[in-house]
């Protein structure tokens, strides 16, 4: 036996004339006429269609060896490409070998014979419905288990056996990171610098959301007329903060409840509700001067009446106005101010309208 020719079925051109004109293919020469016994070994991912000089034809599929015995008037055999397997990347081998046997040569094997090759075929791999788990366990960490990419960008998707992963998308030929899962630092990172991460549904945060230039994002941007809500102790979502179509900032709280402004030690600094505003610490600053406490009332008053002002400190200013039938005139005297009381005298009438202020 002897190899009379070999060729790469992928390196071909259009047949210019004859019955196969216009198709991709070529010819090969057996270099022998008459009774011929020969083997065609197709070690490629392309099935070839053979046309013999006696008018017969046959197909040698990709990865197959075929033995032929026939008498040909000429030694030239034509062939064309038939079907190409969808191989991911370059095939391991792409070669067709033609071997001539003498009539007394003994052929080994049974034909057709299929060549065993390991190739990465880009076709769907069916999984039986009884198979529920694809497992890769017990190996050393950092083993790449799944690796996907297109012709322009390899390894767009990489999944490793220790759980870390990188998932890119091909955006106009450029790989763009969608998300990554890491074995150190923040385990989950969404997008890359400059991205806007869109959450179509609801975002539920069980603990803390950090806004910083070194973490997920540097600012939190809400669309106009979209409210920030919190659930109350009964589980009802309450509107808290929003910006309306007039660009007014709207702060809302449940009717009858307090709004508390606290320091980092959870101490109330300011509270307000439907009942009013209460300053717990500090002072209300004016253009000139300040005021920390104020109290006032209409109290019954005679000569040297002691009145409780309730400031808790000695006031800086106490003013009073007599209350009586109009028109009338009266003198008012105020003194002996302390941390809880002061004394007042009204010269006429029986009541005094007073105000105590701590600056």
Wavefront OBJ file of the C-alpha trace (Angstrom):
o trace
v 0.000 0.000 0.000
v 1.087 3.590 -0.509
v -0.254 7.090 0.113
v -0.760 8.622 -3.318
v -2.017 12.047 -2.245
v -3.304 14.198 0.617
v -5.069 17.542 0.716
v -6.729 20.017 3.069
v -10.473 20.120 2.225
v -10.780 23.600 3.770
v -8.119 25.073 1.421
v -9.993 24.904 -1.840
v -11.413 27.024 -4.621
v -14.461 27.140 -6.885
v -14.612 24.441 -9.557
v -14.607 26.333 -12.882
v -16.357 23.796 -15.170
v -18.018 20.387 -15.403
v -20.956 18.946 -13.468
v -19.702 20.441 -10.187
v -18.931 23.888 -11.611
v -19.420 26.746 -9.139
v -19.013 24.551 -6.043
v -16.087 24.460 -3.635
v -13.893 21.427 -4.279
v -11.115 19.973 -6.375
v -9.649 16.741 -7.769
v -7.065 14.163 -6.786
v -5.129 11.594 -8.857
v -5.077 7.882 -7.964
v -2.234 7.448 -10.469
v -3.730 4.088 -11.420
v -6.604 2.963 -13.667
v -8.510 -0.308 -13.975
v -9.293 -2.300 -10.873
v -8.419 0.003 -7.989
v -8.649 -0.583 -4.248
v -8.113 2.590 -2.222
v -8.956 4.137 1.138
v -10.028 7.734 1.778
v -9.319 8.901 5.347
v -11.137 12.154 6.093
v -9.421 13.552 9.189
v -11.147 16.937 9.099
v -14.377 18.673 10.092
v -15.626 18.818 6.466
v -17.626 16.022 4.817
v -16.616 15.534 1.152
v -18.676 14.284 -1.785
v -16.683 12.100 -4.220
v -17.489 11.721 -7.950
v -15.841 8.713 -9.666
v -14.917 8.376 -13.370
v -17.429 5.517 -13.848
v -20.361 7.820 -12.938
v -20.859 6.674 -9.350
v -20.411 8.835 -6.277
v -20.091 8.566 -2.480
v -19.762 10.740 0.609
v -17.009 10.445 3.204
v -18.253 12.244 6.285
v -16.004 14.206 8.610
v -13.937 11.901 10.809
v -14.539 8.785 8.672
v -12.370 6.292 6.725
v -13.911 4.573 3.669
v -12.539 1.712 1.522
v -13.436 1.629 -2.209
v -12.943 -1.122 -4.811
v -13.834 -0.335 -8.416
v -12.572 -0.184 -11.986
v -12.092 3.329 -13.347
v -11.327 4.374 -16.918
v -9.282 7.316 -15.658
v -7.360 8.032 -12.439
v -8.796 11.505 -11.706
v -11.520 11.743 -9.004
v -13.487 14.937 -8.320
v -14.750 16.040 -4.923
v -16.715 18.956 -3.405
v -17.349 20.156 0.126
v -20.597 18.793 1.516
v -21.191 19.667 5.201
v -18.882 21.509 7.625
v -19.139 20.821 11.358
v -19.517 23.919 13.528
v -16.162 23.670 15.290
v -15.367 26.361 17.861
v -11.936 27.634 16.826
v -9.548 25.896 14.462
v -10.030 22.115 14.014
v -7.355 19.869 15.498
v -6.640 18.324 12.077
v -7.839 19.213 8.566
v -6.446 16.621 6.146
v -7.706 13.961 3.712
v -5.367 11.032 2.936
v -5.780 8.732 -0.089
v -4.039 5.333 0.163
v -3.781 2.787 -2.707
v -3.773 -0.957 -1.904
v -2.440 -3.718 -4.118
v -4.898 -6.523 -4.792
v -2.909 -8.768 -2.474
v -2.662 -6.221 0.362
v -4.634 -7.086 3.445
v -6.871 -4.304 4.796
v -6.953 -4.008 8.546
v -10.150 -2.935 10.256
v -13.816 -2.742 9.321
v -15.070 0.039 7.070
v -16.473 2.604 7.288
v -14.248 3.365 10.273
v -14.773 6.469 12.435
v -11.767 8.407 13.688
v -11.842 9.327 17.386
v -10.864 12.942 17.942
v -11.368 15.438 20.758
v -12.830 18.557 19.174
v -14.671 21.536 20.621
v -17.884 21.541 18.611
v -19.995 24.678 18.809
v -23.285 22.792 18.825
v -25.779 22.307 21.622
v -24.911 19.470 23.986
v -28.162 17.767 25.032
v -28.475 16.694 28.665
v -30.808 13.902 29.620
v -33.789 15.067 31.661
v -32.791 12.685 34.449
v -29.504 14.602 34.906
v -30.034 17.389 37.452
v -26.459 18.377 38.374
v -23.312 19.287 36.466
v -20.592 18.672 39.021
v -16.931 19.610 39.306
v -15.887 19.089 42.894
v -12.843 18.084 44.891
v -10.284 19.875 42.711
v -7.853 22.595 43.716
v -9.252 26.147 43.747
v -9.061 28.545 40.800
v -9.847 25.867 38.210
v -11.546 27.340 35.121
v -14.683 25.239 34.577
v -16.708 27.246 32.023
v -15.094 29.469 29.396
v -17.127 31.235 26.689
v -16.370 33.910 24.114
v -16.980 34.930 20.528
v -14.634 35.258 17.549
v -13.589 38.782 18.524
v -13.302 38.393 22.287
v -12.240 35.204 24.004
v -13.179 34.415 27.613
v -16.108 36.801 27.889
v -17.618 34.507 30.526
v -15.396 32.645 32.994
v -16.675 30.499 35.858
v -14.241 28.906 38.320
v -14.661 25.988 40.699
v -14.035 28.157 43.786
v -17.089 30.272 42.921
v -15.445 33.387 41.497
v -16.534 34.502 38.057
v -16.212 37.264 35.474
v -19.035 38.080 33.084
v -18.359 40.451 30.186
v -20.599 41.378 27.259
v -19.419 42.155 23.745
v -20.508 45.748 23.062
v -19.615 46.621 19.463
v -16.470 44.521 19.623
v -15.310 45.716 23.054
v -15.651 43.505 26.166
v -17.566 45.362 28.895
v -17.727 44.004 32.452
v -21.325 43.357 33.556
v -20.506 41.851 36.955
v -17.803 40.001 38.796
v -17.711 37.639 41.769
v -14.423 37.769 43.681
v -12.670 35.764 46.385
v -11.345 38.864 48.201
v -12.636 42.356 48.960
v -16.252 42.995 48.036
v -17.427 39.621 46.681
v -19.943 41.081 44.209
v -19.254 44.094 42.000
v -21.685 45.328 39.349
v -20.520 46.963 36.133
v -17.360 48.989 35.727
v -16.310 52.622 36.213
v -18.727 55.061 34.574
v -21.637 52.610 34.365
v -25.201 53.229 35.501
v -26.648 50.103 37.118
v -30.367 49.901 36.350
v -32.666 48.005 38.711
v -35.936 47.438 36.878
v -37.859 46.117 39.872
v -37.629 46.846 43.606
v -34.343 47.125 45.501
v -34.439 45.586 48.981
v -31.495 46.434 51.277
v -31.401 44.424 54.503
v -28.575 46.366 56.132
v -26.550 49.420 55.062
v -26.064 51.156 51.717
v -22.701 52.937 51.442
v -22.241 55.903 49.132
v -18.553 56.509 48.529
v -16.103 56.977 45.687
v -14.315 53.748 46.618
v -17.354 51.504 46.764
v -20.152 50.793 44.305
v -21.058 54.364 43.392
v -20.305 57.973 44.382
v -23.892 59.282 44.460
v -27.480 58.039 44.591
v -29.652 59.550 41.843
v -33.441 59.293 41.947
v -35.722 60.204 39.052
v -38.012 63.232 39.461
v -41.321 62.476 41.253
v -40.009 59.115 42.537
v -40.396 58.862 46.313
v -38.091 57.252 48.843
v -40.170 55.067 51.152
v -39.681 53.227 54.412
v -41.953 50.700 56.064
v -43.394 51.595 59.452
v -43.550 49.192 62.395
v -46.785 47.747 61.002
v -45.200 46.973 57.637
v -46.911 49.779 55.687
v -44.721 51.617 53.173
v -44.650 55.353 53.941
v -43.568 58.169 51.614
v -40.608 59.995 53.157
v -38.690 62.100 50.639
v -39.142 63.257 47.044
v -38.636 66.116 44.581
v -41.792 67.131 42.728
v -42.277 68.469 39.196
v -41.707 72.023 40.492
v -38.341 70.924 41.954
v -39.629 71.388 45.508
v -38.128 69.031 48.081
v -40.979 67.220 49.858
v -40.414 65.692 53.309
v -43.337 63.644 54.626
v -44.097 61.865 57.879
v -47.164 59.977 59.207
v -49.758 62.272 60.770
v -49.573 62.341 64.561
v -46.031 60.946 64.680
v -42.818 62.731 65.634
v -39.912 63.524 63.375
v -36.694 63.281 65.352
v -33.354 64.809 64.472
v -30.717 63.018 66.538
v -26.970 63.174 67.106
v -24.667 60.171 66.635
v -25.452 59.044 70.216
v -29.182 58.827 69.379
v -30.005 61.886 71.482
v -32.867 64.061 70.202
v -31.685 67.484 68.990
v -34.916 68.593 67.328
v -38.400 67.096 67.169
v -41.479 68.247 65.333
v -44.949 66.913 64.598
v -48.460 68.255 64.113
v -48.177 69.625 67.655
v -45.211 71.871 66.807
v -41.427 72.195 66.933
v -39.223 71.385 69.930
v -35.523 72.290 70.179
v -33.712 69.851 72.510
v -30.157 71.181 72.229
v -28.408 74.213 70.814
v -30.005 77.513 69.847
v -32.092 79.124 67.139
v -29.688 81.559 65.472
v -30.949 84.927 64.213
v -29.112 87.545 62.166
v -28.189 89.064 65.517
v -28.313 87.017 68.697
v -29.902 83.640 69.388
v -32.646 81.974 71.426
v -32.495 78.557 73.080
v -35.706 78.452 75.174
v -39.025 80.293 75.283
v -42.147 79.915 77.414
v -45.302 81.960 77.962
v -48.863 81.944 79.255
v -51.681 84.070 80.686
v -51.613 83.688 84.465
v -53.698 85.018 87.332
v -51.756 87.764 89.049
v -51.981 89.990 92.075
v -49.337 91.718 94.109
v -46.051 89.715 94.171
v -47.530 86.597 92.543
v -45.011 83.767 91.982
v -45.315 82.308 88.464
v -43.567 79.127 87.167
v -42.011 79.808 83.751
v -40.872 76.198 83.090
v -37.655 77.031 81.180
v -35.494 74.986 83.514
v -32.910 77.804 83.520
v -32.930 81.438 84.620
v -34.396 83.489 81.741
v -32.572 86.415 80.182
v -35.805 88.282 79.403
v -39.286 88.284 80.955
v -41.944 90.560 79.561
v -45.557 90.977 80.682
v -48.772 92.682 79.636
v -51.774 93.204 81.967
v -55.030 91.606 80.920
v -58.207 93.546 81.711
v -61.250 95.337 80.323
v -60.454 97.945 77.716
v -59.687 100.774 77.887
v -57.662 100.784 81.120
v -54.151 101.467 82.320
v -52.042 99.519 84.809
v -48.523 99.115 86.001
v -46.653 95.811 85.707
v -43.734 94.756 87.840
v -41.543 91.638 87.212
v -38.579 90.467 89.243
v -36.871 87.761 91.284
v -36.346 85.535 88.237
v -34.879 82.118 88.993
v -34.393 78.820 87.263
v -38.036 77.848 87.639
v -40.102 80.912 88.766
v -40.405 84.704 88.736
v -42.599 87.184 90.612
v -45.062 89.580 88.994
v -47.384 92.382 90.127
v -50.208 93.897 88.108
v -51.428 97.335 89.332
v -54.868 96.880 87.855
v -56.687 93.847 86.541
v -56.249 90.244 87.646
v -54.160 88.569 84.858
v -50.796 88.946 83.161
v -49.816 87.789 79.637
v -46.102 86.930 80.032
v -43.192 85.560 77.995
v -39.879 84.230 79.330
v -36.888 83.836 76.956
v -33.416 82.319 77.345
v -30.902 83.706 74.844
l 1 2 3 4 5 6 7 8 9 10 11 12 13 14 15 16 17 18 19 20 21 22 23 24 25 26 27 28 29 30 31 32 33 34 35 36 37 38 39 40 41 42 43 44 45 46 47 48 49 50 51 52 53 54 55 56 57 58 59 60 61 62 63 64 65 66 67 68 69 70 71 72 73 74 75 76 77 78 79 80 81 82 83 84 85 86 87 88 89 90 91 92 93 94 95 96 97 98 99 100 101 102 103 104 105 106 107 108 109 110 111 112 113 114 115 116 117 118 119 120 121 122 123 124 125 126 127 128 129 130 131 132 133 134 135 136 137 138 139 140 141 142 143 144 145 146 147 148 149 150 151 152 153 154 155 156 157 158 159 160 161 162 163 164 165 166 167 168 169 170 171 172 173 174 175 176 177 178 179 180 181 182 183 184 185 186 187 188 189 190 191 192 193 194 195 196 197 198 199 200 201 202 203 204 205 206 207 208 209 210 211 212 213 214 215 216 217 218 219 220 221 222 223 224 225 226 227 228 229 230 231 232 233 234 235 236 237 238 239 240 241 242 243 244 245 246 247 248 249 250 251 252 253 254 255 256 257 258 259 260 261 262 263 264 265 266 267 268 269 270 271 272 273 274 275 276 277 278 279 280 281 282 283 284 285 286 287 288 289 290 291 292 293 294 295 296 297 298 299 300 301 302 303 304 305 306 307 308 309 310 311 312 313 314 315 316 317 318 319 320 321 322 323 324 325 326 327 328 329 330 331 332 333 334 335 336 337 338 339 340 341 342 343 344 345 346 347 348 349 350 351 352 353 354 355 356 357 358 359
